[in-house]
Amino acid sequence: MVKNEKQRYIEIGKKIRVARENKGFSQKELATVLGFKSSTAISYLETGERKISIFDLENLVKNLGYSFDYFLDKTTYEANNLDEILTDQYQLNLANIDMVKKLIQFLQNNR
């Protein structure tokens, strides 16, 4: 199915929200980090009401620790970004991601 432009921005916005929450930022905190005057800009990005610029997307990538591929719905991921994979592919929240990492650590220590 071909997605229209509005649908794409809504999907990107959902990923921005998940990445922000997983990083532990409020909308206001992320707005400050990205140089926006208020949290309303973040709210508009997260709902797809505001189109994200390449410049703002680059800042999100740098500050939230996710790749461009994550936000742009690509299927390839950086091999070392477990958070991104668990968030995107399995829709896990930060608490569940931490549990998965602890399980992995436990398994590695008990080989």
QUIDANOR-V646441 format. One record per helix or strand of 3 or more residues. SS is the DSSP state (hx for helix, st for strand). FROM is the first residue (numbers start at 0). LEN is the number of residues. If there is no record, write none. Layout:
# QUIDANOR-V646441
<<SS FROM LEN> <SS FROM LEN>>
This chain:
# QUIDANOR-V646441
<<hx 4 19> <hx 26 8> <hx 38 9> <hx 53 11> <hx 67 5> <hx 81 9> <hx 93 16>>
